Amino acid sequence: MTWDKTLEELTLPNLLYQPQEKVRALQDRLLREQIEVCYRAHPFYEKLMKREGLEPRHIQTTDDLVRLPPTTKQDFLADPEAFRMRGDIFPPEVTTLWKVVYTTGTTTGRPAPIYVCAFDYYAYLYGAARRAELIDIRDTDVIANLFPLTPFPMGAFSRATDEAAAVGASIAFAHTGRPDSPFPVHHTVDEAVRLVERHRATLIWGVAGFVRRVLVRAEEMGADFSRLRMAMITGEASSKAMRADMRRRMARLGAKEPKVANRYGSTEQGSSMVECVEGAGFHSLAPDQVFHEVFDPATSKRLGDGDTGMLAFTHLIRRGTTFLRYAMGDMVTFTTATCPHCGRTSPRVTSQPVRSGDILKIKGTLVNIQALKEQLEHMPTIDEYQIVVRPQDPADPFSMDELLVRLAARPEHQAALAEAVVAETARTAHVRPRIAFVEKNEIFDPTIASKPRRVIDERPRRD
């Protein structure tokens, strides 16, 4: 448990192509130490294990993790400080605070801190270099960071710098976002477009919906993105249709053979899962740092390959803010089979993650909102969209539900688009919607929000 550990003790050579038995043996060994550390120095898990009648000897392998109940985001938000390692069991060079990033706010409205110590930061750089090989981030790249400048250090905004540093790429900051500071440091979408053009960026990176908005605006402005070769997107689910739309727009802006790299992760996890090719599934690219599993949210039992359940992760070597069996809130299918596309043996999420709240009951019918979102993203004349579920009569507490689809589109497309959206929504969701056309910024204003809210449920709670 010191800074003096060798790399050979922490990982395996050519890790992502090693037989799974060897990787699991490494994970089991790292987990044993992590459990010991948490039992001694982690306020939340020390209390949890003692409450469950568990000692480190009870959790010796990743299979034994099922003895711990999953940790929820609500657990973390209730007391973020309880998830930070404490005590003097590590030397100062391990626990020296490198930086703090933040995730979704607590019940008090304050953002929740994720403490990154020196050990964690070095581990992140090491993992980022390994990810860059799959994503194809090069030391010659110029990355345009399109994540918003927020009042607190957003994880993705901060870690974009780390990923560029890990491979020696250049990076430029658009500093978009809400101008809520007395200092005039924020930029508009138009200025972000000009930054990409001016720096001749080869790679743009940001929240999927905002990256698409930049591409839409760049077309309207006639910008030159001819040096652009890749868009990296994260922060929200993106359908195959949306990614195809982005590639078409990049090509029209001059990009040659444009690529969209789809990433999946979270600020809490501290690493990203990435597709080697579109549709192959999100690879776990740091199995020496994070263990993934899928469980049944009703029973907490671990599920097998191909079963749909809640994705969870466990940190194996984290020394700052640390999580064990942390539920990410997304329903996925998972496989440990070797990837037929790239030959990597690391586990993969094989479905598009679906937020557990994306299945809604409307007019008595269960509606897969994710499926409806994907159909809307197939329609190239839609600039922005939003799905709203609300009472038909807000004054009536027992009103029937209404499905409203808000759209932004050019006037010449609106009549045909309204007809198509009504028909597609009725087919996909079995509910006839009402259509409202609004300006793009009424749905997603990048100066106010970091990502678009695609689904809003305005119905009052009925206990």
Residue pairs with C-beta under 8 A, 6 or more apart in sequence:
1 33
1 36
1 37
1 89
1 90
2 90
2 91
2 94
3 90
3 91
3 93
3 94
3 119
10 30
10 288
10 317
11 26
11 288
12 18
12 22
12 23
12 26
12 288
15 23
15 130
15 287
15 288
15 346
16 130
16 283
16 285
16 287
16 344
16 345
16 346
17 343
17 344
17 345
18 345
19 345
20 336
20 345
23 287
23 288
23 345
23 346
24 62
26 287
26 288
27 62
27 287
27 288
27 291
27 316
28 60
28 61
28 62
30 288
30 316
30 317
31 59
31 61
31 62
31 65
31 291
31 314
31 316
32 56
32 59
32 60
34 314
34 315
34 316
34 317
34 318
34 322
34 324
35 56
35 59
35 324
36 56
37 85
37 89
37 319
38 45
38 46
38 49
38 322
38 324
39 45
39 46
39 49
39 55
39 56
40 46
40 87
40 89
41 85
41 86
41 87
41 89
42 83
42 84
42 85
42 86
42 322
43 81
43 82
43 83
43 84
43 86
44 71
44 75
44 79
44 82
44 83
45 322
45 324
47 82
48 68
48 69
49 55
49 68
52 67
52 68
52 69
54 67
54 68
58 64
58 67
59 65
59 67
59 68
62 291
62 293
62 314
65 291
65 293
65 314
65 324
65 325
66 295
66 300
66 301
66 302
68 324
68 325
69 300
69 325
70 295
70 297
70 300
70 310
70 312
70 325
70 326
70 327
71 323
71 324
71 325
71 326
71 327
72 327
73 104
73 268
73 327
73 329
76 83
76 112
76 268
76 323
76 326
77 104
77 105
77 106
77 107
77 112
78 106
78 107
80 106
80 112
80 113
80 114
80 321
81 113
83 321
83 322
83 323
84 115
84 320
84 321
84 322
85 95
85 117
85 318
85 319
85 320
85 321
85 322
90 119
90 319
93 118
93 119
94 117
94 118
94 119
94 319
95 117
95 118
95 119
95 319
95 320
96 117
96 118
97 115
97 116
97 117
97 118
97 320
98 116
98 117
98 118
98 120
98 121
99 116
99 121
99 153
99 158
100 113
100 114
100 115
100 116
100 153
101 113
101 114
101 116
101 153
101 154
101 155
101 158
101 159
101 267
102 111
102 112
102 113
102 114
102 152
102 153
102 154
102 155
102 267
103 111
103 112
103 114
103 155
103 266
103 267
103 268
104 111
104 112
105 111
105 112
106 112
111 152
113 321
114 155
114 267
114 268
114 270
114 320
114 321
115 320
115 321
116 124
116 270
116 320
116 321
117 319
117 320
119 317
119 319
119 320
120 270
120 318
120 319
120 320
121 162
123 289
123 317
124 159
124 162
124 270
124 271
125 162
125 165
125 166
126 166
127 271
127 285
127 286
127 289
128 159
128 162
128 163
128 166
128 167
129 166
129 167
130 285
130 286
131 137
131 163
131 271
131 272
131 274
131 285
131 286
132 138
132 163
132 166
132 167
134 274
134 276
134 283
134 285
134 342
135 230
135 232
135 261
135 263
135 274
136 230
136 259
136 261
137 143
137 163
137 164
137 167
137 169
137 203
138 167
138 169
139 167
139 168
139 169
140 169
140 202
141 164
141 167
141 169
141 170
141 202
141 203
142 169
142 170
142 171
142 172
142 199
142 200
142 201
142 202
142 203
142 227
143 160
143 163
143 164
143 169
143 170
143 171
143 172
143 201
143 202
143 203
143 204
143 205
144 171
144 172
144 174
144 192
144 195
144 196
144 199
144 201
144 203
144 204
144 205
145 157
145 160
145 161
145 171
145 172
145 173
145 174
145 205
145 206
146 174
146 176
146 192
146 204
146 205
146 206
146 207
146 210
146 211
146 214
147 154
147 156
147 157
147 160
147 205
147 206
147 207
147 450
148 154
148 157
148 176
148 177
148 178
148 207
148 210
148 446
148 450
149 157
149 173
149 175
149 176
149 177
149 185
149 186
150 157
150 177
150 178
150 450
151 180
151 181
154 267
154 450
155 266
155 267
155 270
156 206
156 207
156 234
156 235
156 267
160 171
160 205
161 171
163 169
164 170
164 171
169 203
170 199
172 195
172 199
172 201
174 187
174 191
174 192
174 195
174 196
175 185
175 186
175 187
176 186
176 187
176 188
176 189
176 191
176 192
176 210
176 446
176 447
177 186
177 446
177 447
177 450
178 186
178 447
178 448
178 449
179 186
179 447
186 447
187 195
188 447
189 213
189 214
189 217
189 446
190 217
190 221
192 214
193 214
193 217
193 218
193 221
193 223
194 223
195 201
196 204
196 214
196 218
196 223
196 225
196 228
197 218
197 223
197 224
197 225
200 227
201 225
201 227
201 228
202 227
202 228
202 229
202 230
203 228
203 229
203 230
203 231
203 232
204 211
204 214
204 228
204 230
204 231
204 232
205 211
205 231
205 232
205 233
205 234
206 214
206 232
206 233
206 234
206 235
207 233
207 234
207 235
207 236
207 450
207 451
208 233
208 234
208 235
208 236
208 237
208 238
208 242
208 451
209 235
209 236
209 444
209 451
209 452
209 454
210 444
210 446
210 450
210 451
210 452
211 231
211 233
211 246
212 242
212 245
212 246
212 249
213 384
213 440
213 444
213 446
215 231
215 246
215 249
215 250
215 253
216 249
216 383
216 440
218 225
218 249
218 253
219 249
219 252
219 253
223 253
224 253
224 254
225 250
225 253
225 254
225 255
226 253
226 254
226 255
226 256
227 255
228 250
228 253
228 254
228 255
228 258
229 255
229 256
229 257
229 258
229 259
230 258
230 259
230 260
230 261
231 246
231 250
231 258
231 259
231 260
231 261
232 260
232 261
232 263
233 243
233 246
233 260
233 261
233 262
233 263
234 262
234 263
234 264
234 265
234 272
235 450
235 451
236 451
236 452
236 454
237 352
237 353
237 354
237 355
237 370
237 373
238 262
238 377
239 352
239 373
239 374
239 377
239 378
240 278
240 279
240 374
241 374
241 377
241 378
242 377
243 260
243 262
243 278
245 377
245 380
246 258
246 260
247 258
247 259
247 260
248 380
250 258
251 258
260 278
261 274
261 275
262 274
262 275
262 278
262 282
263 272
263 273
263 274
263 282
264 272
264 273
264 274
264 282
264 349
264 353
265 271
265 272
265 273
266 328
268 321
268 323
268 326
268 328
269 290
269 313
269 323
269 326
269 328
270 289
270 290
270 315
270 318
271 285
271 286
271 289
271 290
272 285
273 282
273 283
273 284
273 285
273 348
273 349
274 282
274 283
274 285
275 281
275 282
275 283
276 283
276 339
276 341
276 342
276 344
277 341
277 342
280 339
280 340
280 341
280 342
280 348
281 335
281 339
281 348
281 349
281 350
281 351
282 348
282 349
283 339
283 342
283 344
283 346
283 347
283 348
284 290
284 292
284 346
284 347
284 348
284 349
285 346
287 346
287 347
288 316
288 317
289 315
289 316
289 317
289 318
290 313
290 314
290 315
290 316
291 313
291 314
291 316
292 311
292 312
292 313
292 334
292 347
292 349
293 302
293 311
293 312
293 313
293 314
293 325
293 334
294 302
294 303
294 307
294 308
294 309
294 310
294 311
294 312
294 332
294 333
294 334
295 301
295 302
295 303
295 309
295 310
295 312
295 327
296 303
296 309
296 310
297 309
297 310
297 327
297 356
303 309
303 334
305 334
305 335
305 336
305 337
306 333
306 334
306 335
306 350
307 333
307 334
308 331
308 332
308 333
308 351
309 331
309 332
309 334
310 327
310 328
310 329
310 330
310 331
310 332
310 356
311 327
311 328
311 330
311 331
311 332
311 334
311 349
311 353
312 325
312 326
312 327
312 328
313 323
313 325
313 326
313 328
314 323
314 324
314 325
314 326
315 322
315 323
315 324
328 353
329 355
329 356
330 353
330 354
330 355
330 356
331 353
331 354
331 355
331 356
332 349
332 350
332 351
332 353
332 354
333 349
333 350
333 351
334 347
334 348
334 349
334 350
335 347
335 348
335 350
336 347
338 344
338 345
339 345
339 348
352 370
354 370
355 370
357 455
358 368
358 369
358 370
358 455
359 366
359 367
359 368
359 369
360 366
360 367
360 369
360 389
360 455
360 457
361 367
362 389
362 401
362 403
362 429
362 431
363 400
363 401
363 431
365 429
365 430
365 431
367 403
367 429
367 430
367 431
368 428
368 429
369 387
369 429
369 455
371 428
371 429
372 387
372 425
372 428
372 429
373 387
373 454
373 455
375 424
375 425
375 428
376 382
376 385
376 387
376 405
376 421
376 424
379 417
379 420
379 421
379 424
381 409
381 410
381 413
381 416
381 417
382 407
382 408
382 409
382 417
383 408
383 409
383 410
383 440
384 407
384 408
384 440
384 443
384 444
384 452
385 405
385 406
385 407
385 408
385 443
385 454
386 405
386 406
386 443
386 444
386 452
386 453
386 454
386 455
386 456
387 403
387 404
387 405
387 406
387 454
387 455
387 456
388 403
388 404
388 405
388 406
388 455
388 456
388 457
388 458
389 401
389 402
389 403
389 404
389 455
389 456
389 457
389 458
389 459
390 401
390 402
390 404
390 456
390 457
390 458
390 459
391 399
391 400
391 401
391 402
391 458
391 459
391 460
392 399
392 400
392 401
392 402
393 399
397 460
397 462
401 459
402 434
403 425
403 429
403 431
403 432
403 433
403 434
404 433
404 434
404 435
404 436
405 421
405 425
405 433
405 434
405 435
405 436
406 436
406 437
406 438
406 442
406 443
407 414
407 417
407 418
407 421
407 435
407 436
407 437
407 438
408 437
408 438
408 439
408 440
408 442
408 443
409 417
409 437
414 437
418 435
418 437
421 433
421 435
422 432
422 433
422 435
425 431
425 432
425 433
426 432
426 433
443 452
444 451
444 452
444 453
